[in-house]
């Protein structure tokens, strides 16, 4: 009702202004029939009031819809109105909604085609990488070892591209099962042995019990790979360690990954899960992409896990996954 009164306020103001002017004209012309003027004015006000009441009744649902928020566009389109203005606005909304749906479907098709192209391209690139890896596998020369290291970097870069593209369709590509956390950590660390050897950083698995967890092995493996890559990348010096702990806390299984790296400055901690954010360390370590922790956080959220990071500059970082 408030919106209706605000809409009709100019009409009421103009009406009383013209009523005053007409009365003034008759008064200046010499007419002194006050009772007749008041009676005519009263009849005119009654007619205006009747018009406003009828208009409000016919447009009540229309004004109520304008004043309230619709839960969906479909609900807004279902409303039926009687006045020509409301009906015209309804037709306009339906026309714009159809155009919006058409544009949305076109963009959705383009995005799906683009994602399909990325998937095919990544898989095509992995084939020559595997062939090159087989070609240099038994070569001990330093240059072939360097080629192998670069192949690992390319493979991880392709994995980031692939998993980033799959993130929007995560529900179609995951399978939850009961896993042995200790076994998962061992398999991931074993797959990253070249990275550990090249960087002179060694994994230390302090997991005495085979804690069962409910997760997706492929996605969880990617998360652990990103955490290991970050831990090794930001670790200086030789004979450093990355320690894996697991324990129960409040009926939750917790996995901690502790490194002896440079740590994260306090000012960067609130933004470490933002995409493409590299912070102060990223300016010094040029290989940073700012996507590792972002993807790890997003994947953990979709798997129902919590990812926490504690760090102090110069003293290393602890990343905690709570299952």
C-alpha positions as CSV (number, residue, x, y, z in Angstrom):
1,X,0.0,0.0,0.0
2,X,2.9,2.4,0.7
3,X,4.2,2.0,-2.9
4,X,0.6,2.7,-4.2
5,X,0.4,6.0,-2.2
6,X,3.9,7.0,-3.3
7,X,2.8,6.4,-6.9
8,X,-0.4,8.3,-6.7
9,X,0.9,11.2,-4.6
10,X,1.7,13.5,-7.6
11,X,-1.9,12.9,-8.9
12,X,-3.4,13.9,-5.6
13,X,-1.2,16.9,-5.3
14,X,-2.1,18.1,-8.8
15,X,-5.8,17.5,-8.1
16,X,-5.9,19.7,-5.0
17,X,-3.8,22.3,-6.7
18,X,-6.3,22.6,-9.6
19,X,-9.2,22.5,-7.2
20,X,-7.7,25.4,-5.4
21,X,-7.1,27.3,-8.6
22,X,-10.6,26.8,-9.9
23,X,-12.1,27.9,-6.6
24,X,-9.8,30.9,-6.6
25,X,-10.9,31.9,-10.2
26,X,-14.6,31.7,-9.2
27,X,-13.9,33.8,-6.0
28,X,-12.0,36.4,-8.0
29,X,-14.9,36.5,-10.5
30,X,-17.2,37.6,-7.8
31,X,-18.9,34.3,-6.8
32,X,-19.5,34.2,-3.1
33,X,-21.6,31.0,-2.8
34,X,-19.4,29.3,-0.2
35,X,-21.7,26.4,0.5
36,X,-22.1,25.6,-3.2
37,X,-18.3,25.6,-3.6
38,X,-17.7,23.4,-0.6
39,X,-20.4,20.9,-1.8
40,X,-18.9,20.8,-5.3
41,X,-15.4,20.3,-3.8
42,X,-16.7,17.5,-1.5
43,X,-18.3,15.7,-4.4
44,X,-15.1,16.0,-6.4
45,X,-13.0,14.6,-3.5
46,X,-15.4,11.7,-3.2
47,X,-15.0,10.9,-6.9
48,X,-11.2,11.1,-6.5
49,X,-11.3,8.8,-3.5
50,X,-13.5,6.3,-5.3
51,X,-11.2,6.3,-8.2
52,X,-8.1,5.7,-6.0
53,X,-9.9,2.9,-4.1
54,X,-10.9,1.1,-7.3
55,X,-7.4,1.6,-8.8
56,X,-5.8,0.2,-5.6
57,X,-8.1,-2.9,-5.6
58,X,-7.3,-3.6,-9.3
59,X,-3.6,-3.1,-8.9
60,X,-3.2,-4.5,-5.3
61,X,-1.4,-7.6,-6.4
62,X,0.7,-5.7,-8.8
63,X,2.0,-3.2,-6.2
64,X,2.5,-6.0,-3.7
65,X,4.7,-7.9,-6.2
66,X,6.7,-4.8,-6.9
67,X,7.3,-4.2,-3.2
68,X,8.3,-7.8,-2.4
69,X,11.2,-9.9,-3.6
70,X,10.3,-12.8,-5.9
71,X,11.9,-16.1,-5.0
72,X,12.3,-16.9,-8.7
73,X,11.6,-15.4,-12.1
74,X,9.2,-18.2,-12.9
75,X,7.1,-17.1,-9.8
76,X,7.0,-13.5,-11.1
77,X,5.8,-14.6,-14.5
78,X,2.9,-16.5,-13.0
79,X,1.2,-13.4,-11.5
80,X,-2.0,-12.3,-13.2
81,X,-2.9,-8.6,-13.4
82,X,-6.0,-6.8,-14.7
83,X,-4.8,-3.3,-15.6
84,X,-3.3,-2.5,-19.0
85,X,-0.1,-1.1,-17.4
86,X,0.5,-4.3,-15.3
87,X,-0.3,-6.5,-18.3
88,X,2.1,-4.6,-20.5
89,X,4.9,-4.9,-17.9
90,X,4.2,-8.6,-17.6
91,X,4.6,-9.1,-21.3
92,X,7.8,-7.1,-21.3
93,X,9.2,-9.2,-18.5
94,X,8.3,-12.4,-20.3
95,X,9.9,-11.2,-23.5
96,X,13.1,-10.2,-21.7
97,X,13.1,-13.5,-19.7
98,X,12.9,-15.5,-23.0
99,X,15.8,-13.5,-24.4
100,X,17.8,-14.1,-21.2
101,X,17.2,-17.8,-21.4
102,X,18.3,-17.9,-25.0
103,X,21.5,-16.0,-24.3
104,X,22.1,-18.2,-21.2
105,X,21.8,-21.4,-23.2
106,X,24.2,-20.0,-25.8
107,X,26.8,-19.1,-23.3
108,X,26.4,-22.4,-21.5
109,X,26.9,-24.2,-24.8
110,X,30.1,-22.2,-25.5
111,X,31.5,-22.9,-22.0
112,X,30.7,-26.6,-22.3
113,X,32.4,-26.7,-25.7
114,X,35.4,-24.8,-24.3
115,X,35.7,-27.2,-21.3
116,X,35.5,-30.2,-23.6
117,X,38.3,-28.8,-25.7
118,X,40.4,-28.2,-22.6
119,X,39.9,-31.8,-21.5
120,X,40.8,-33.2,-24.9
121,X,43.8,-30.9,-25.2
122,X,45.2,-31.8,-21.8
123,X,44.9,-35.6,-22.5
124,X,46.5,-35.1,-25.8
125,X,49.4,-33.3,-24.2
126,X,49.9,-36.0,-21.6
127,X,50.5,-38.6,-24.3
128,X,53.8,-37.1,-25.7
129,X,54.9,-36.3,-22.1
130,X,54.5,-40.0,-21.2
131,X,56.5,-41.0,-24.4
132,X,59.3,-38.6,-23.5
133,X,59.4,-39.9,-20.0
134,X,59.8,-43.5,-21.2
135,X,62.5,-42.4,-23.6
136,X,64.7,-40.8,-20.8
137,X,63.7,-43.2,-18.0
138,X,67.0,-45.3,-18.2
139,X,69.3,-42.4,-19.0
140,X,71.4,-41.2,-16.1
141,X,73.0,-38.1,-17.6
142,X,72.4,-34.8,-15.9
143,X,70.6,-33.3,-18.9
144,X,68.1,-36.1,-19.1
145,X,67.4,-35.7,-15.3
146,X,66.7,-32.0,-16.0
147,X,64.4,-33.0,-18.8
148,X,62.5,-35.3,-16.4
149,X,62.2,-32.5,-13.9
150,X,60.7,-30.2,-16.5
151,X,58.3,-33.0,-17.6
152,X,57.1,-33.2,-14.0
153,X,56.4,-29.4,-13.9
154,X,54.5,-29.6,-17.2
155,X,52.5,-32.5,-16.0
156,X,51.5,-30.7,-12.8
157,X,50.6,-27.6,-14.8
158,X,48.3,-29.7,-17.0
159,X,46.7,-31.3,-13.9
160,X,46.0,-27.8,-12.5
161,X,44.3,-26.9,-15.8
162,X,42.3,-30.1,-15.9
163,X,41.1,-30.0,-12.3
164,X,40.3,-26.4,-12.5
165,X,38.1,-27.1,-15.6
166,X,36.4,-30.0,-13.8
167,X,35.7,-28.1,-10.6
168,X,32.4,-26.7,-12.0
169,X,31.2,-30.2,-12.8
170,X,32.6,-31.8,-9.7
171,X,29.3,-33.6,-8.9
172,X,29.7,-35.7,-12.1
173,X,33.2,-36.8,-11.4
174,X,33.7,-38.0,-7.9
175,X,33.2,-41.3,-6.0
176,X,33.2,-41.4,-2.2
177,X,34.6,-44.5,-0.6
178,X,36.3,-45.6,2.6
179,X,40.1,-45.1,2.3
180,X,43.1,-45.8,4.4
181,X,44.5,-42.3,5.0
182,X,48.0,-43.7,5.7
183,X,48.0,-45.6,2.4
184,X,46.8,-42.6,0.5
185,X,49.6,-40.4,1.9
186,X,52.2,-43.1,1.1
187,X,51.1,-43.4,-2.5
188,X,51.0,-39.6,-3.1
189,X,54.5,-39.1,-1.5
190,X,55.8,-42.1,-3.6
191,X,54.5,-40.5,-6.8
192,X,56.4,-37.2,-5.9
193,X,59.7,-38.9,-5.1
194,X,61.5,-37.1,-8.0
195,X,60.4,-33.8,-6.6
196,X,61.7,-34.7,-3.1
197,X,65.0,-35.9,-4.5
198,X,65.5,-32.9,-6.7
199,X,64.8,-30.5,-3.9
200,X,66.7,-32.5,-1.2
201,X,63.5,-32.5,0.9
202,X,62.4,-35.7,2.5
203,X,58.9,-36.9,3.6
204,X,58.5,-38.2,7.1
205,X,55.2,-40.1,7.6
206,X,54.3,-40.3,11.3
207,X,51.1,-42.2,11.0
208,X,51.0,-45.2,13.3
209,X,47.3,-46.0,12.8
210,X,45.5,-46.7,9.5
211,X,42.7,-44.1,10.0
212,X,39.7,-44.8,7.7
213,X,38.3,-41.8,6.0
214,X,35.4,-41.2,3.6
215,X,36.7,-39.3,0.5
216,X,37.4,-39.5,-3.2
217,X,40.9,-40.9,-3.8
218,X,41.6,-39.1,-7.0
219,X,40.5,-35.6,-5.8
220,X,42.2,-36.1,-2.4
221,X,45.4,-37.2,-4.1
222,X,45.4,-34.0,-6.1
223,X,44.9,-31.9,-3.0
224,X,47.8,-33.7,-1.2
225,X,50.0,-33.2,-4.3
226,X,49.3,-29.5,-4.3
227,X,50.2,-29.3,-0.6
228,X,53.4,-31.2,-1.1
229,X,54.3,-29.1,-4.1
230,X,53.8,-25.9,-2.1
231,X,55.7,-27.3,0.9
232,X,58.7,-28.2,-1.2
233,X,58.6,-25.0,-3.3
234,X,58.9,-22.8,-0.3
235,X,61.5,-24.8,1.5
236,X,65.1,-23.6,1.4
237,X,68.2,-25.5,2.3
238,X,69.0,-29.2,2.1
239,X,67.9,-32.1,4.3
240,X,64.7,-30.4,5.2
241,X,61.6,-32.5,6.1
242,X,57.9,-32.5,5.4
243,X,56.1,-34.3,8.2
244,X,52.7,-36.0,7.9
245,X,50.7,-36.5,11.1
246,X,47.3,-38.0,11.6
247,X,45.2,-38.2,14.7
248,X,41.5,-38.0,15.9
249,X,40.0,-34.9,17.3
250,X,36.4,-34.5,18.4
251,X,35.4,-37.6,16.4
252,X,37.1,-36.2,13.3
253,X,40.2,-37.6,11.6
254,X,42.9,-34.9,11.1
255,X,45.8,-34.9,8.7
256,X,48.6,-32.4,9.2
257,X,51.3,-31.6,6.7
258,X,54.2,-29.6,8.3
259,X,57.1,-28.2,6.4
260,X,60.3,-26.3,7.4
261,X,59.9,-23.7,4.8
262,X,59.9,-19.9,4.7
263,X,56.4,-19.6,6.1
264,X,53.7,-17.2,5.1
265,X,53.7,-13.5,6.2
266,X,51.0,-12.7,8.6
267,X,49.5,-10.1,6.3
268,X,49.1,-12.7,3.5
269,X,47.3,-15.4,5.6
270,X,43.7,-14.0,5.1
271,X,44.1,-14.1,1.3
272,X,45.9,-17.4,0.7
273,X,42.8,-19.1,-0.5
274,X,42.0,-16.5,-3.2
275,X,42.6,-17.5,-6.8
276,X,45.9,-16.3,-8.3
277,X,47.0,-14.7,-5.1
278,X,50.8,-15.3,-4.6
279,X,51.7,-12.7,-1.9
280,X,55.2,-11.8,-0.9
281,X,56.6,-15.3,-1.3
282,X,55.2,-15.4,-4.9
283,X,57.4,-12.4,-5.9
284,X,60.4,-14.2,-4.7
285,X,59.5,-17.7,-5.9
286,X,58.6,-17.2,-9.5
287,X,57.0,-20.6,-10.0
288,X,54.0,-19.6,-7.9
289,X,50.7,-19.6,-9.7
290,X,48.4,-18.8,-6.7
291,X,46.0,-21.6,-7.7
292,X,47.3,-24.5,-5.5
293,X,45.7,-23.6,-2.2
294,X,42.6,-22.1,-3.9
295,X,41.9,-25.4,-5.7
296,X,42.7,-27.4,-2.5
297,X,40.2,-25.3,-0.5
298,X,37.5,-25.6,-3.1
299,X,38.0,-29.4,-3.5
300,X,38.0,-30.0,0.2
301,X,34.8,-27.9,0.6
302,X,33.1,-30.0,-2.1
303,X,34.3,-33.2,-0.5
304,X,33.0,-32.1,2.9
305,X,36.5,-31.6,4.4
306,X,37.9,-28.5,6.2
307,X,41.2,-27.1,5.2
308,X,43.1,-24.9,7.7
309,X,46.5,-23.3,7.4
310,X,48.8,-22.1,10.3
311,X,52.0,-20.4,9.5
312,X,54.7,-18.1,10.8
313,X,57.2,-16.3,8.6
314,X,60.6,-18.0,8.9
315,X,59.3,-21.0,10.9
316,X,57.3,-23.1,8.4
317,X,53.7,-23.9,7.6
318,X,51.2,-26.4,8.9
319,X,48.3,-27.4,6.7
320,X,45.5,-29.3,8.3
321,X,42.8,-31.3,6.6
322,X,39.9,-32.3,8.9
323,X,37.8,-35.2,7.6
